[in-house]
Amino acid sequence: MSKPATSARDLRIDLASKRESELFKWFLACLLFGKPIQAEIAGQACQALVAAGLTSPGAVRRAGWDKLVLLLDRAHYVRYDFSTATKLLEVCQELQRRYGTLTNLLAQAKTAAELSRKLQEFKHIGPVTARIFLREIRPIWYPRSAAPEKK
């Protein structure tokens, strides 16, 4: 049995490139991993959304609720399909309205703690989703805070 895809690397997301589409793929994955659902199913759902070209907030919004539900169902993310489709649409709309892009959000957050706070200001994003997102983002954007502090 293979290990579930639970990291950016597992999902073939190149965060080190710092490209907006790669950031968004990881953000999307974290929104899916944030639900109490099997990691393998969340990873499959992320890959299904990415394969459908949903690699930006605008693309998610243009896809619409019905298509999101269909894609989530096909990936067996059925227990939370309706609520997750709604969540994805609302988070993408809020991201575009507040920051435009994830790159802009990251530029405005000077520390990992500040990014966590900014993420949790979004409806539907709590500490678990923020922690999952930061786990992979911190070493790239906030390398000084990635290492434990020395006393």
Secondary structure, 3 states (H helix, E strand, C coil): CCCCCCCCCCCCCCHHHCCHHHHHHHHHHHHHHCCCCCHHHHHHHHHHHHHCCCCCHHHHHHHHHHHHHHHHHHCCCCCCHHHHHHHHHHHHHHHHHHCCCHHHHHHHCCCHHHHHHHHHCCCCCCHHHHHHHHHHHHHHHCHHHHCCCCC
